[in-house]
Amino acid sequence: MTDRDRPPSSDRLLDLLADGARAEATACLDRLAAADSERRKAFLRALREAAGERPGLFEGLAVPLSEFLTDDDRAVRLTTAKLFVALAAAEPAVVLPVADRVAARLADDGEFYYVRARCAETLGYVALESPEEVGDPAVLADLRVGLSFDEPEVREKLAKALKHVAAGDPSRLRHQVASLADHLEDDRELVRYHLCTALVVVGTEHPERLSVAAEAFRTRASEDESPYVRARAAEALGTIVRSGSPVDPAPDLDAVESTFDDPPSFLTARVEFLREVLHEGGSGKRPDDPGSVESIREGTDPIVEEITSPAGDGECPHCGLDLSDGGPPTCPRCGAPRRST
């Protein structure tokens, strides 16, 4: 067997990419397609580890890599989808040439739901920098409709993608406020948080659109078990009031905070924002204030980290079951991943 026929190594591919040998790198991937599934998975996992640190190396390689999104082995497809998430998070432009292929995997109802979830996540990162590429009505429909029917893990990624679509261009979802607000009672905290966040972003440019969801925001601000969802709902209400539209009745702001023994500053700041616009006509125009795109884009990831960090000592963040250290990757009661962002 010659070197040309032998299955490639990931190190060899990365060396070729570092040297700018794109044609040879593509030939490596062609040979990889003929390797056994375990080698394909190991190869793609190694590329995923490199993608976050050196995404520029993969420029021009998205198309040949996307062939593995339709691999016969489900685990290979999932590993490939995770690779694209890593690339899109680090350098969305690298994934842009295959956004349509990623969207096609999301739209395939027969695809393994974890693959679809990762494809939704990839599209969300692309939308942050190139919202027009993910603003196609059919893609937005796949993201939105899936909130009603998909598995919980997929719904979380769909909601996250919609949040990124909004952050990339707040106008993209301005006609979807009512339909997205219908899902603010989802049993997953991250779904509620991401959707509330998306709607607040829409309100930064189209605050008048949020009024149709005022009742849903008032309910979330008053009753949601998550202080972070309450915070975003209060922020949405403040955005509505600041635009000159009434919120009647306003939530009991003291009660919004007092439910929690030690409310996070994220909640107290947004309650204060709502209190200010309700009673003092404050504008909250500083870039880092609640109700601005800047504060949302820069502040969302740390909040997601807080939400997904297990509450207490080894406690499932979704259902509260005590989980021993070093236990299974999923909760035995609700089946949720121990960490999911």
VOGU-3710 file (C-alpha; in Angstrom, 3 decimals, decimal comma):
1> mtdrdrppss> 0,000/0,000/0,000  1,444/3,366/-1,000  1,232/6,505/1,135  -1,341/7,811/-1,329  -3,579/4,808/-0,675  -3,069/4,593/3,090  -5,803/6,186/5,287  -4,577/9,633/6,358  -3,875/10,855/9,874  -5,346/14,027/11,298
11> drlldlladg> -1,838/15,307/12,079  -0,901/14,894/8,426  -3,984/16,825/7,334  -3,289/19,656/9,760  0,309/19,845/8,545  -0,898/20,109/4,950  -3,340/22,837/5,904  -0,619/24,741/7,755  1,531/24,535/4,613  -1,308/25,784/2,437
21> araeatacld> -1,537/22,506/0,499  -5,314/22,593/0,043  -5,462/20,159/-2,860  -3,525/17,534/-0,942  -5,641/18,168/2,142  -8,809/17,575/0,125  -7,291/14,371/-1,237  -6,716/13,261/2,381  -10,404/13,686/3,098  -11,292/11,743/-0,029
31> rlaaadserr> -9,189/8,835/1,244  -10,704/9,150/4,701  -14,142/8,431/3,256  -12,937/4,922/2,435  -11,596/4,242/5,945  -13,574/2,365/8,583  -16,028/4,294/10,745  -13,868/4,207/13,875  -10,997/5,840/12,001  -13,348/8,423/10,500
41> kaflralrea> -14,711/9,310/13,937  -11,261/9,550/15,524  -10,012/11,688/12,649  -12,934/14,098/12,846  -12,692/14,325/16,649  -9,056/15,365/16,297  -10,026/18,028/13,781  -12,690/19,296/16,161  -10,087/19,751/18,896  -7,977/21,835/16,523
51> agerpglfeg> -10,886/23,821/15,102  -11,445/26,062/18,095  -7,800/27,099/18,322  -6,900/27,294/14,625  -10,117/27,739/12,657  -8,315/29,636/9,900  -6,586/26,438/8,848  -9,948/25,069/7,709  -10,715/27,850/5,254  -11,798/26,271/1,992
61> lavplseflt> -12,260/22,850/3,577  -15,908/23,112/4,634  -17,273/21,605/1,430  -15,268/18,353/1,518  -15,848/18,067/5,265  -19,592/18,471/4,756  -19,645/15,166/2,869  -19,400/13,476/6,262  -22,710/15,074/7,313  -24,393/12,406/5,183
71> dddravrltt> -22,128/9,533/6,228  -23,832/6,148/6,663  -22,619/6,007/10,282  -24,725/8,145/12,617  -21,804/8,684/14,993  -19,686/10,036/12,144  -22,448/12,474/11,200  -22,713/13,640/14,805  -18,942/14,086/15,129  -18,948/16,097/11,909
81> aklfvalaaa> -21,807/18,268/13,144  -19,879/18,957/16,356  -16,831/19,884/14,267  -18,912/22,440/12,387  -20,186/23,876/15,681  -16,596/24,392/16,820  -15,648/26,009/13,511  -18,720/28,237/13,407  -18,238/29,389/16,992  -14,613/30,336/16,318
91> epavvlpvad> -14,816/31,558/12,696  -18,322/31,582/11,162  -17,034/32,549/7,721  -15,317/29,166/7,397  -18,700/27,411/7,575  -20,558/29,898/5,394  -20,028/27,956/2,117  -21,956/24,963/3,504  -24,704/26,749/5,416  -27,258/25,304/3,001
101> rvaarladdg> -25,999/21,753/3,573  -26,129/22,223/7,332  -29,668/23,587/7,002  -30,623/20,519/4,979  -29,550/18,227/7,838  -31,611/20,304/10,256  -34,631/20,008/7,970  -34,353/16,202/7,705  -36,938/14,826/10,136  -35,370/11,376/9,818
111> efyyvrarca> -31,970/12,541/11,040  -30,739/11,665/14,537  -31,959/14,475/16,760  -28,544/15,240/18,250  -27,190/15,786/14,726  -30,078/18,154/14,022  -29,444/19,966/17,293  -25,799/20,587/16,441  -26,730/21,732/12,942  -29,127/24,264/14,454
121> etlgyvales> -26,355/25,462/16,751  -23,983/25,847/13,798  -26,517/27,913/11,874  -26,960/30,145/14,888  -23,269/31,008/15,027  -23,282/31,710/11,281  -26,292/33,984/11,754  -24,390/36,163/14,218  -22,031/37,334/11,488  -24,028/36,625/8,322
131> peevgdpavl> -27,726/36,841/9,253  -28,804/36,952/5,610  -27,474/33,419/5,117  -29,767/32,032/7,827  -32,624/34,457/7,261  -34,238/32,409/4,529  -37,927/31,905/5,429  -37,630/28,134/5,083  -34,676/27,954/7,495  -36,392/30,245/9,989
141> adlrvglsfd> -39,495/28,083/9,728  -37,447/24,958/10,523  -36,003/26,701/13,575  -39,356/28,000/14,768  -41,616/25,024/14,011  -39,216/22,638/15,703  -39,893/24,379/19,013  -43,256/22,609/19,083  -42,273/19,107/18,088  -38,608/18,375/18,609
151> epevreklak> -36,735/16,582/21,370  -35,781/18,790/24,338  -32,098/18,911/23,382  -33,008/20,030/19,867  -35,380/22,692/21,195  -32,555/24,156/23,260  -30,326/24,457/20,198  -33,161/25,802/18,050  -33,858/28,506/20,650  -30,145/29,291/20,864
161> alkhvaagdp> -29,961/29,598/17,076  -32,965/31,930/17,038  -31,282/34,075/19,667  -28,235/34,351/17,408  -30,399/35,140/14,377  -31,901/38,029/16,340  -28,508/39,231/17,575  -27,194/39,191/14,009  -30,151/41,193/12,699  -32,982/42,155/15,077
171> srlrhqvasl> -35,326/42,690/12,144  -35,235/39,044/11,027  -37,665/37,892/13,701  -39,822/40,984/14,048  -42,816/39,176/12,527  -42,348/36,116/14,745  -42,786/37,673/18,200  -46,181/36,139/18,948  -45,227/32,657/17,732  -41,977/32,657/19,701
181> adhleddrel> -43,721/33,942/22,820  -46,010/30,900/22,630  -43,008/28,809/23,697  -42,024/30,816/26,757  -43,616/28,145/28,939  -41,309/25,406/27,659  -40,169/23,079/30,425  -36,503/23,670/29,558  -34,949/26,701/31,220  -32,519/27,290/28,363
191> vryhlctalv> -35,327/27,336/25,812  -37,169/29,989/27,813  -33,993/31,981/28,405  -32,826/31,947/24,781  -36,266/32,859/23,437  -36,719/35,685/25,938  -33,282/36,928/24,949  -34,131/36,753/21,239  -37,309/38,741/21,809  -35,503/41,399/23,830
201> vvgtehperl> -33,067/41,806/20,926  -35,970/42,231/18,507  -37,281/44,904/20,856  -34,071/46,928/20,654  -35,047/47,947/17,108  -38,761/47,142/17,021  -40,053/47,665/20,571  -43,608/48,098/19,332  -43,576/44,460/18,209  -43,112/43,199/21,773
211> svaaeafrtr> -46,456/44,479/23,011  -48,288/41,413/21,680  -46,235/39,314/24,111  -46,576/41,584/27,145  -48,759/39,114/29,040  -46,291/36,285/28,450  -43,416/38,476/29,668  -45,386/39,526/32,742  -46,052/35,858/33,584  -42,402/34,908/33,140
221> asedespyvr> -41,214/37,885/35,202  -43,589/37,004/38,043  -43,689/33,216/38,019  -40,697/31,668/36,263  -38,582/29,443/38,470  -35,403/30,739/36,833  -34,080/34,133/37,951  -32,407/34,508/34,551  -35,617/34,034/32,622  -37,342/36,458/34,985
231> araaealgti> -34,544/38,926/34,308  -34,944/38,769/30,535  -38,731/39,014/30,841  -38,365/42,118/33,020  -35,954/43,515/30,440  -38,520/42,892/27,698  -41,201/44,693/29,703  -38,833/47,588/30,284  -38,163/47,776/26,560  -41,905/47,959/25,874
241> vrsgspvdpa> -42,462/50,696/28,460  -39,446/52,681/27,282  -40,959/52,773/23,785  -44,041/54,508/25,157  -46,421/51,538/25,304  -48,127/50,787/28,614  -47,715/47,542/30,538  -50,836/47,250/32,611  -50,798/45,848/35,152  -47,078/45,950/35,801
251> pdldavestf> -45,625/43,044/37,776  -44,927/43,407/41,478  -41,232/44,216/41,182  -40,448/43,459/44,824  -42,006/40,020/44,409  -40,032/39,381/41,207  -36,838/39,483/43,262  -37,995/38,280/46,696  -38,784/34,775/45,438  -35,037/34,108/45,577
261> ddppsfltar> -33,054/34,235/48,806  -30,015/35,672/47,019  -31,145/36,971/43,606  -28,308/37,257/41,076  -27,182/40,708/40,026  -28,373/39,875/36,513  -31,942/39,871/37,844  -31,630/42,848/40,186  -30,156/45,040/37,427  -33,055/44,281/35,082
271> veflrevlhe> -35,684/44,765/37,762  -34,097/48,138/38,479  -34,173/48,905/34,745  -37,893/48,113/34,620  -38,553/50,080/37,820  -36,717/53,079/36,370  -38,653/53,184/33,106  -41,952/52,578/34,892  -41,577/55,270/37,500  -38,860/57,661/36,374
281> ggsgkrpddp> -38,916/57,540/32,581  -35,261/56,458/32,412  -33,787/55,724/29,002  -31,104/53,114/29,749  -29,146/54,117/26,643  -25,632/53,215/27,740  -24,223/50,339/25,610  -23,887/48,044/28,623  -27,377/48,776/29,963  -30,225/46,276/29,883
291> gsvesiregt> -32,239/46,669/26,725  -29,276/47,013/24,356  -27,872/44,613/21,774  -24,368/45,168/23,126  -25,281/44,049/26,640  -27,028/40,967/25,283  -24,305/39,831/22,889  -21,586/40,282/25,496  -23,492/39,068/28,533  -25,397/36,012/27,346
301> dpiveeitsp> -22,671/33,352/27,371  -21,725/33,900/31,045  -25,387/33,559/32,007  -25,711/30,330/30,029  -22,687/29,050/31,965  -24,465/29,859/35,227  -27,656/28,159/34,075  -25,882/24,999/32,910  -23,599/24,677/35,916  -25,100/22,005/38,193
311> agdgecphcg> -27,013/23,594/41,056  -25,675/22,484/44,391  -23,374/19,461/44,774  -23,877/17,153/41,787  -27,491/18,163/41,157  -29,129/17,841/37,737  -29,726/21,384/36,436  -32,972/20,252/34,775  -34,850/18,112/37,319  -32,831/18,531/40,522
321> ldlsdggppt> -31,874/14,872/40,997  -28,718/14,380/43,029  -25,952/13,052/40,786  -22,778/11,567/42,199  -19,429/12,865/40,980  -18,164/10,938/38,008  -21,652/9,655/37,210  -23,247/9,094/33,815  -23,216/11,875/31,202  -27,010/12,011/31,279
331> cprcgaprrs> -29,423/12,252/34,176  -31,035/8,842/34,915  -34,341/10,511/35,840  -34,956/13,002/33,012  -32,342/11,891/30,482  -30,914/15,412/30,089  -27,189/15,936/29,534  -25,450/17,028/32,729  -24,225/20,102/30,867  -25,764/21,539/27,723
341> t> -25,075/24,952/26,208
//
